[in-house]
């Protein structure tokens, strides 16, 4: 997954606005009652959503302006539709700024963000919309469950994968911390690290993009779930929870997963071998 430029903490390196037309936002066809709920938004008539962009399967494209599809993009579109908002604005915001509660100027963020008690101290989370474990991305045949503690590991700054490596894996060598996916993936391909540990749903997409050079060789069950991130004590949190409950009950979440994640990930997360420590 390539980056979109450098992100200043709490800032944006790009933004785009899509106006709904004929029941679609970009390539996303939405469903359900328009305007059934109300949200208090930072811009009138617009749902402004932050992400750490792009992200294969979740936010598809090479630049912010290109992104018109993906699981989280279309999930945001469905939320906008059910809130009666005809415009969907997306902003590229650094991941660590989002989870630290330093981001501003957006209504909610979706960036495959795991819900944790520590993060809840700074931000609000919606109810979960996707479950994920921690996957191990490496060159095939080099990394195993038995030798992983001896190897050079890479993690992304401020992620649950970084915390898992530090607190649970406890490798013999200090893990290398990277600001984004592009830098971490380049280090792995360049041989500066032996494996990357982050969400299984993310590394599956990275492995597919590597065209056989890399593989998801294992995963650890952590019981993680992704949720939408909102500003602390947001009045919109319960409204978003209600919309997510509707999207789950009417099959929209399952449809989005099948449409955007199956091909992008190149495999079923449940088929990845489960490792233990």
C-alpha positions, 0 to 999 in steps of 0.5 A: 500500500503506497502512501499519499504524502507526509502527514503532519500530526492532526493534519491532512495531506489530501482531501476530496469531496464526492456528491451523491448521484442516483443513489451512489457515492463514487462507485458505492451504491447505498441502501436503506432509508435516506435521512432516517437519522441525524448527525451533527457534522463539522460541515453542513450537508457533508459527512467528513471522514478521516482515514490513513489512505489509501488501503487496499480493499478498504480505501481503493486508489493511489491518491485521495482523489482516486478513492471512490470505493472500498469497504470503509469508503462505502461504509462511510457512504452508507452512513452519510446516506442514512443521515441524509447527507449528500456529500462525503468528504474524505481526508488523509490523516496520520494514524497516530494522530487519529488514535491519540485524539489529536485529529480535528476537522472530521466527524469520524475516522475509519482506518482499520482501527482496533478498539482498545481500552487505552485508546478509549481514554482519548477518543470514542469508538463505535460498536465493532464492524469487523473482527481481526487478529494480528498477522505475520507477513514475511518471505515464505519459508523463513519465519516460523512460530518457533523462531519469531522471537529471534528475528528482526520485526517491524511494526507500524507506529501507534498500532495494536500490532506494535503493542502486541509485539512489545508486550506479548511477543517480546522479541530478543531484538528491539522491533523497528517502528515505522510511520506508515505501511509503505515504509514498513513494507519497503523495509521488509522487501529490502531485507532490513527486517524479517517480518511485519506484524499488524492486522491479518486483514491488512497484511493479506492485502499487502501479500497479494500486492507483493505477487508471491514475494511475501506471504502471511505465514501465521496469525495470533488470535487477539480478539480485536475488532475495528470500530469507527473513531469519533471525538471524545464524548461525541454526540454522534457515537450512539447514532453511528452505533444505530446505523451500524446495527442496521447495516449488520442486520440488513446484510450490508456489512457482509455484502461490503466484505464480500465485494471489497475484501475477498478479492483485495485480501486474496484469501480468507483470514480464517485460513491463515494458520494460528500461532501461539507463543 
